Amino acid sequence: MGELSILAEQKADELPELKKKKVVLASRLGQAAQMPLLPHPDAFDLAALASLVEAVEAQSRQEIRSHLDLLGKRLLALQEEHQYWRECLNVSFAKFCEPIP
């Protein structure tokens, strides 16, 4: 959910902290998956939790792919603009203003 929030709010500076939290959560979920479920009916359903996590992560991955695609297009546009400005820099009227020998 944090990834989706960061994408929506475009707060890339929060990504390193989010990555740390995600690693910790993945580790805890891995540990929970190895533990036997509690016998009473109020015990949380690990399969349902895993399904919810997978659904949110799939949505997040799709959003991240879309965002990366957009960034790639912006980068390409900036590279093309950079090249255009470099070409403009190289165009000079100086050689046309030099006296003819």
Summary of the structure (lengths in Angstrom):
residues: 101
radius of gyration: 26.3
end to end distance: 72.8
largest distance: 100.7
contacts: 182
relative contact order: 0.08
helix: 79%
strand: 0%
